Amino acid sequence: MITEQVGQLIREARKAKGLTQKELGEKMGISESAVNRYENGSANLSLKTVEKIAEVMGITVRILFE
């Protein structure tokens, strides 16, 4: 499923940046559990959310879809 694949890429990018789920959530203004749901593919990701995640981590959206 695409949400699971993108979630895995988000997790990998977050870890590469040395961020915890809590830290990423704080930077985005969302809860740690929301980040967890995105990474597990159990929550739908809007393009706006993906763009915000990429922006906060200083990466391009394209990286999250490769």
Secondary structure as the mmCIF struct_conf table of DSSP 4:
data_model
#
loop_
_struct_conf.conf_type_id
_struct_conf.id
_struct_conf.beg_label_comp_id
_struct_conf.beg_label_asym_id
_struct_conf.beg_label_seq_id
_struct_conf.end_label_comp_id
_struct_conf.end_label_asym_id
_struct_conf.end_label_seq_id
HELX_RH_AL_P HELX_RH_AL_P1 ILE A 2 ALA A 16
TURN_TY1_P TURN_TY1_P1 LYS A 17 GLY A 18
HELX_RH_AL_P HELX_RH_AL_P2 GLN A 21 MET A 28
TURN_TY1_P TURN_TY1_P2 GLY A 29 GLY A 29
BEND BEND1 ILE A 30 ILE A 30
HELX_RH_AL_P HELX_RH_AL_P3 GLU A 32 ASN A 40
TURN_TY1_P TURN_TY1_P3 GLY A 41 GLY A 41
BEND BEND2 ALA A 43 ALA A 43
HELX_RH_AL_P HELX_RH_AL_P4 LEU A 47 MET A 57
TURN_TY1_P TURN_TY1_P4 GLY A 58 GLY A 58
HELX_RH_3T_P HELX_RH_3T_P1 VAL A 61 PHE A 65
#
